[in-house]
Amino acid sequence: MTPTKVKTILIIFILTNLLSCTGQIKTKKNQRELNTVKIGKTVSKLSNEIWAVFQDTKGDYWFGSNGEGVYHFDGKMLTLFTTNDNLASNSIRGFQEDQSGNIYIETPDGVSKFDGDKFTTLEIIQSPLNQWKLEENDLWFNCNATANHVYRYDGEKLYELQLPRKNIRESLGIDEFETSYSPYTVYGIDKDKSGNLWLGTILAGAYRFDGESFLWIGEKELSKFPDGRVPGVRSILEDNDGYIWLSNFKSKYKINPTTPATYEKQEAVALPQELIKDKILYFNSGLNDDEGNLWMTTYRGGVWKYDGKTLSNFEINNETETVLLISIFQDQEGKIWLGTRKDGVYVQNGNGYEKFKLKE
């Protein structure tokens, strides 16, 4: 074989291998692209009905609408996720984040987990009453506002639990079967500073679970009003003195340290008539800020702040009417956000609040 023929064969061999490797690289690249399917769509504004606001540990904001899905804002781009992206429902009721950075979206039709790429709906496992547990990293949900269950997620499974039944006919004058929904339907879920779980219901008062036993707070002010209105225990807060506020400004409760199975009740705060006027004295959402102040929202009564001594009220109005408030949230910078019934999202600006809009 001549040197020229050998050189020709070597060139052909090298070119063949290069083309083969290039093909493999393209194939692997195409495979990666197939495995990463982009979900959601870019939008320019939020829905008018934003019921939940949340900021994750990365600093991104999440806005939950009442019927149009979830909005994710990374500071530059606003992305909308819906049931078309495998979200359990387009009606959003809350957000939580686990230690791994997964986001959990609570809806009336279940809990969706977002791992950064896709949504999956958590499978519900029914659990008898004696399997109640209280672990530090558990997440708690109510999922369905018409059911009488609460749900505990341990990082692997979502357990369906039921609150212990009480004699609410004798204590509260409530017939368990007089309504189309269960009096034990869970509205408010929170933990106190000692890690105890508090659960507020629509008609059956509130429960405290310490990991071993339940304490029931069955007070008539936590049930149905004489005129038939039902505020429900939707938000639970603990003040700096260890008192628990159960969705109202009238009373606060403290667990007796020597006899934990009992509690004491006292007036929450003196309310001047010129301040409260015709406002309902029940709040639907609340938070504790870093300075120990309590912040609470009422549907038509604006934002309330309690600094440990004084209760102050801030009315929220747009150009034509009072803004109907659903939720309150404080971000990592200390700014307070308000979710509304039909006016988008408001954010704290100095001593006031302004409607949040994307910069053009």
Wavefront OBJ file of the C-alpha trace (Angstrom):
o trace
v 0.000 0.000 0.000
v 1.423 3.366 -1.029
v 1.834 6.268 1.443
v -0.807 8.227 -0.457
v -3.400 5.425 -0.034
v -2.587 5.108 3.697
v -3.007 8.858 4.174
v -6.352 8.785 2.344
v -7.654 5.911 4.509
v -6.609 7.736 7.719
v -8.400 10.912 6.637
v -11.594 8.962 5.873
v -11.373 7.170 9.253
v -10.925 10.450 11.188
v -13.776 12.189 9.331
v -16.073 9.222 9.957
v -15.370 9.291 13.689
v -15.813 13.058 13.904
v -19.178 12.887 12.146
v -20.227 10.018 14.409
v -19.264 11.903 17.594
v -21.000 15.057 16.367
v -24.141 13.024 15.766
v -23.958 11.591 19.272
v -23.553 15.065 20.784
v -26.584 16.351 18.861
v -28.589 13.307 19.863
v -27.769 13.780 23.552
v -28.521 17.496 23.325
v -31.863 16.839 21.637
v -32.673 14.242 24.293
v -31.996 16.750 27.070
v -34.230 19.292 25.347
v -37.009 16.702 25.084
v -36.706 15.892 28.774
v -37.076 19.584 29.789
v -40.508 20.751 28.713
v -41.165 24.401 29.448
v -44.457 24.977 31.245
v -46.460 28.105 31.925
v -46.815 31.203 29.803
v -45.449 34.722 30.140
v -48.073 37.352 31.002
v -48.002 41.083 31.669
v -50.391 41.466 34.604
v -52.008 39.686 37.542
v -55.585 38.581 37.946
v -57.884 40.958 39.821
v -58.619 38.208 42.362
v -55.409 37.366 44.204
v -56.145 35.434 47.389
v -52.617 34.366 48.419
v -49.144 35.962 48.319
v -45.850 34.201 49.095
v -42.098 34.745 48.708
v -39.818 31.721 48.495
v -36.290 31.412 49.868
v -34.839 32.458 46.489
v -36.706 35.744 46.736
v -39.234 34.958 44.010
v -42.885 35.889 44.535
v -45.899 33.633 44.064
v -49.433 34.965 43.665
v -52.436 32.668 43.922
v -55.596 33.678 42.084
v -59.173 32.585 42.643
v -59.759 30.795 39.363
v -56.987 31.791 36.975
v -54.032 29.818 38.344
v -50.663 30.650 39.921
v -48.408 33.565 39.005
v -44.632 33.350 39.536
v -42.579 36.568 39.524
v -38.771 36.378 39.558
v -38.289 40.143 39.587
v -38.267 40.411 35.806
v -40.744 38.001 34.266
v -44.284 37.069 35.310
v -45.282 33.492 34.473
v -48.767 32.013 34.769
v -49.301 28.320 35.587
v -52.710 26.650 35.273
v -54.316 23.210 35.180
v -52.930 22.978 31.629
v -49.529 22.662 33.342
v -50.805 19.904 35.666
v -51.793 22.223 38.518
v -54.487 20.578 40.688
v -56.832 23.570 40.398
v -56.810 27.149 39.186
v -58.246 28.321 42.517
v -55.345 28.865 44.922
v -55.640 29.055 48.698
v -52.045 29.086 49.946
v -48.327 28.374 49.512
v -45.656 26.617 51.557
v -42.021 25.648 50.948
v -40.068 22.673 52.274
v -36.397 22.477 53.238
v -35.419 21.399 49.725
v -37.008 24.420 48.086
v -40.055 22.630 46.681
v -43.161 24.823 46.549
v -46.544 23.436 47.641
v -49.686 25.046 46.257
v -52.866 24.442 48.211
v -56.137 24.286 46.266
v -59.709 23.084 46.914
v -58.870 20.024 44.794
v -55.636 18.981 46.468
v -52.026 20.027 46.951
v -49.675 20.515 44.003
v -45.912 20.186 44.463
v -43.608 22.218 42.201
v -40.002 20.961 42.085
v -38.742 23.716 39.790
v -39.625 21.878 36.587
v -43.068 20.334 36.927
v -46.216 20.062 39.048
v -47.397 16.844 40.677
v -50.479 16.400 42.857
v -49.835 14.759 46.233
v -51.676 11.495 46.750
v -53.913 11.483 49.829
v -53.633 8.606 52.277
v -56.429 8.153 54.785
v -55.148 7.860 58.338
v -57.125 6.967 61.476
v -57.235 9.375 64.402
v -54.595 7.505 66.399
v -51.990 8.247 63.729
v -51.864 11.958 64.499
v -48.249 13.100 64.771
v -46.443 16.409 65.121
v -42.989 16.633 63.557
v -40.954 19.821 63.159
v -40.734 19.719 59.354
v -44.278 18.540 58.617
v -46.469 20.702 56.385
v -50.175 21.058 57.183
v -53.047 21.766 54.783
v -56.832 21.922 54.820
v -57.140 21.442 51.021
v -60.923 21.385 50.856
v -63.040 24.050 52.520
v -66.124 21.815 52.506
v -64.569 18.693 54.030
v -64.010 17.916 57.707
v -60.420 16.823 57.333
v -56.945 18.209 57.831
v -53.854 16.928 56.040
v -50.299 16.295 57.278
v -47.423 15.973 54.811
v -44.252 14.336 56.164
v -42.175 14.852 53.021
v -43.322 11.612 51.455
v -47.026 11.114 52.097
v -50.071 13.323 52.595
v -52.146 11.892 55.446
v -55.834 12.685 55.813
v -56.815 13.186 59.463
v -59.997 14.001 61.350
v -60.424 16.166 64.432
v -61.877 14.540 67.558
v -65.624 15.150 67.944
v -67.080 17.182 70.797
v -70.562 17.764 72.157
v -71.075 20.972 70.185
v -74.852 20.803 70.582
v -74.534 21.180 74.345
v -71.576 23.586 74.358
v -72.299 25.742 71.317
v -75.925 25.055 70.477
v -74.893 23.675 67.086
v -76.525 20.690 65.421
v -73.790 18.841 63.566
v -76.192 17.965 60.763
v -78.022 21.275 60.380
v -75.708 22.558 57.646
v -74.547 21.214 54.305
v -70.944 21.366 55.548
v -69.259 19.892 58.591
v -68.851 22.190 61.656
v -65.353 20.667 61.929
v -64.228 21.997 58.564
v -60.718 23.374 59.163
v -60.095 26.997 58.182
v -57.078 28.247 60.140
v -53.813 26.321 60.665
v -50.798 27.668 62.519
v -48.152 26.828 65.119
v -47.382 28.715 68.304
v -43.866 29.606 69.460
v -43.559 26.286 71.305
v -44.368 24.302 68.159
v -47.906 23.292 69.142
v -50.373 23.001 66.271
v -53.514 25.153 66.291
v -56.515 24.362 64.127
v -59.484 26.683 63.686
v -62.825 25.417 62.410
v -65.865 26.967 60.796
v -68.281 26.268 63.679
v -66.650 23.956 66.233
v -64.191 26.395 67.802
v -60.453 25.715 67.846
v -58.098 22.885 68.776
v -54.536 22.782 70.093
v -52.493 19.636 69.399
v -49.197 19.212 71.287
v -48.148 15.975 69.593
v -49.855 13.768 72.148
v -53.249 15.207 73.068
v -55.852 17.790 72.041
v -57.160 20.797 73.918
v -60.512 22.051 72.653
v -61.516 25.704 72.920
v -65.258 25.570 72.475
v -66.397 29.155 72.910
v -69.620 30.510 71.395
v -67.797 33.562 70.042
v -65.808 31.129 67.870
v -68.956 29.644 66.361
v -72.174 31.145 64.940
v -73.370 34.691 65.653
v -76.909 35.219 67.022
v -77.832 36.817 63.680
v -76.687 33.676 61.810
v -73.344 34.903 60.498
v -70.426 32.455 60.639
v -66.968 34.099 60.700
v -64.988 30.895 61.348
v -61.564 30.693 63.012
v -59.534 31.534 59.921
v -56.328 32.934 61.434
v -54.415 32.119 64.639
v -51.715 34.344 66.163
v -49.619 34.352 69.333
v -48.647 37.692 70.892
v -45.523 38.548 72.885
v -47.227 37.644 76.153
v -48.053 34.121 74.994
v -51.746 34.757 74.397
v -53.414 33.161 71.385
v -55.680 35.318 69.214
v -58.316 33.216 67.472
v -59.468 35.346 64.553
v -61.044 38.076 66.682
v -60.257 41.221 68.671
v -62.628 40.405 71.529
v -60.825 37.663 73.453
v -57.432 36.040 73.738
v -56.469 32.739 75.325
v -53.524 31.332 77.231
v -52.785 27.736 78.150
v -52.398 27.280 81.898
v -48.736 26.235 82.440
v -49.497 24.125 85.515
v -52.536 22.419 84.002
v -52.008 22.300 80.221
v -55.404 20.701 79.674
v -57.089 24.009 80.569
v -56.924 27.603 79.396
v -57.718 31.090 80.597
v -59.593 33.697 78.610
v -59.506 37.470 78.854
v -60.354 40.567 76.850
v -57.948 40.936 73.954
v -57.847 44.729 73.733
v -60.037 47.680 74.651
v -61.843 48.853 71.535
v -63.029 52.485 71.419
v -66.376 52.787 69.685
v -65.135 55.610 67.463
v -62.473 53.231 66.123
v -64.529 50.121 65.454
v -67.801 51.841 64.408
v -69.696 49.239 62.369
v -66.644 47.085 61.612
v -66.829 43.352 62.304
v -64.383 42.414 65.064
v -63.060 39.268 63.367
v -59.979 39.019 61.144
v -59.527 36.576 58.268
v -55.734 36.656 57.963
v -52.823 37.718 60.158
v -49.080 37.625 60.838
v -46.440 38.370 63.480
v -43.726 40.720 62.259
v -40.074 40.697 63.357
v -40.753 43.325 66.018
v -43.529 41.318 67.654
v -46.424 43.346 66.256
v -49.598 41.587 65.155
v -50.976 42.510 61.721
v -54.500 41.451 60.775
v -56.897 41.999 57.882
v -60.673 42.191 57.907
v -62.714 41.741 54.744
v -64.155 45.274 54.626
v -62.385 46.873 57.593
v -58.838 47.351 56.322
v -55.565 46.410 58.039
v -55.165 46.341 61.826
v -51.919 46.542 63.817
v -51.505 45.611 67.497
v -48.197 46.682 69.092
v -48.851 45.065 72.456
v -50.793 48.020 73.833
v -52.706 49.770 71.077
v -54.816 48.542 68.173
v -54.564 50.763 65.073
v -56.571 50.612 61.860
v -55.505 51.442 58.282
v -58.224 51.684 55.673
v -57.418 50.407 52.182
v -59.253 52.198 49.392
v -58.919 52.497 45.654
v -60.238 55.473 43.748
v -63.872 54.439 44.047
v -64.448 52.016 46.948
v -63.105 50.091 49.929
v -60.761 47.261 48.923
v -61.984 43.828 50.060
v -59.076 42.047 51.766
v -58.469 38.287 51.786
v -54.891 37.728 53.002
v -51.754 39.391 54.382
v -48.068 38.461 53.930
v -44.713 39.990 54.915
v -41.733 39.523 52.601
v -38.015 39.246 53.345
v -37.578 43.036 53.210
v -40.338 43.562 55.762
v -42.896 44.862 53.272
v -46.492 43.818 53.816
v -48.550 42.509 50.899
v -52.343 42.264 50.720
v -54.331 39.798 48.631
v -57.763 41.106 47.642
v -61.178 39.937 46.508
v -61.254 41.846 43.231
v -58.497 44.452 43.154
v -55.265 42.538 42.580
v -52.424 42.924 45.106
v -51.471 45.839 47.331
v -47.993 46.381 48.773
v -46.837 48.570 51.639
v -45.309 51.883 50.609
v -44.161 53.904 53.603
v -47.148 54.275 55.916
v -49.630 53.465 53.167
v -50.391 50.792 50.583
v -50.399 50.984 46.798
v -51.566 48.598 44.106
v -48.761 46.401 42.775
v -48.095 46.706 39.042
v -45.293 45.373 36.849
v -42.854 47.965 35.600
v -43.232 48.582 31.888
l 1 2 3 4 5 6 7 8 9 10 11 12 13 14 15 16 17 18 19 20 21 22 23 24 25 26 27 28 29 30 31 32 33 34 35 36 37 38 39 40 41 42 43 44 45 46 47 48 49 50 51 52 53 54 55 56 57 58 59 60 61 62 63 64 65 66 67 68 69 70 71 72 73 74 75 76 77 78 79 80 81 82 83 84 85 86 87 88 89 90 91 92 93 94 95 96 97 98 99 100 101 102 103 104 105 106 107 108 109 110 111 112 113 114 115 116 117 118 119 120 121 122 123 124 125 126 127 128 129 130 131 132 133 134 135 136 137 138 139 140 141 142 143 144 145 146 147 148 149 150 151 152 153 154 155 156 157 158 159 160 161 162 163 164 165 166 167 168 169 170 171 172 173 174 175 176 177 178 179 180 181 182 183 184 185 186 187 188 189 190 191 192 193 194 195 196 197 198 199 200 201 202 203 204 205 206 207 208 209 210 211 212 213 214 215 216 217 218 219 220 221 222 223 224 225 226 227 228 229 230 231 232 233 234 235 236 237 238 239 240 241 242 243 244 245 246 247 248 249 250 251 252 253 254 255 256 257 258 259 260 261 262 263 264 265 266 267 268 269 270 271 272 273 274 275 276 277 278 279 280 281 282 283 284 285 286 287 288 289 290 291 292 293 294 295 296 297 298 299 300 301 302 303 304 305 306 307 308 309 310 311 312 313 314 315 316 317 318 319 320 321 322 323 324 325 326 327 328 329 330 331 332 333 334 335 336 337 338 339 340 341 342 343 344 345 346 347 348 349 350 351 352 353 354 355 356 357 358 359 360
